[in-house]
Amino acid sequence: EPEVTQTPSHQVTQMGQEVILRCVPISNHLYFYWYRQILGQKVEFLVSFYNNEISEKSEIFDDQFSVERPDGSNFTLKIRSTKLEDSAMYFCASSEGGPSYGELFFGEGSRLTVL
Amino acid sequence: SQKIEQNSEALNIQEGKTATLTCNYTNYSPAYLQWYRQDPGRGPVFLLLIRENEKEKRKERLKVTFDTTLKQSLFHITASQPADSATYLCALGSKSTFGDGTTLTVKP
């Protein structure tokens, strides 16, 4: 069964460092998302991406964050200068259709620890 | 502001019984509502989507209802099994905004 894959599974970084989290969405999916989940808290929307541009973003997704689809398969989340509060599990998701389609397929997550 | 409330942080039931989880929302007019399952340390897994013009949706032992007047969805697992133990999340809107989740424990 096709799946969303994320790398790395765990990354430890120093505060102020740049981090890139990578995702390979399901191949025929057109809509891509990043979510984060701070330990013990809810899954929070960060950004959605379609047709090589951001469709929606939350207030969490400030200038420190960026997303990119550098080639036909990868979808990346970059955090420019990490803060302690960026420590969380980051989930990538993809869907075949747009917002009215729902049904997101999530990866297993990348755990980011900022020291 | 928009709010999603999943009543009961935790629900404990006996194997074989029906689990009923609730999702209430305010300041939303969602065209659809989704339910996901999340196991510890794993990503959410899609279970069911119900649209505003559908009163009920079923998939195997799962049933979802959607009452747009009450602004509520109920999620039922019939003949529950210990393997159903997980956190169940409802999600609304184009961003799939998630509720806090209800952690279900099914005891043998």
Interface residues (C-beta under 8 A of the other chain):
Chain A: V4 Y33 Y35 Q41 K42 V43 E44 F45 S48 E56 S58 M89 F91 A93 G98 P99 S100 G102 E103 L104 F105 F106 G107 E108 G109
Chain B: A31 Y32 Q34 Q38 G41 R42 G43 P44 V45 F46 L49 L89 A91 G93 S94 K95 S96 T97 F98 G99 D100 G101
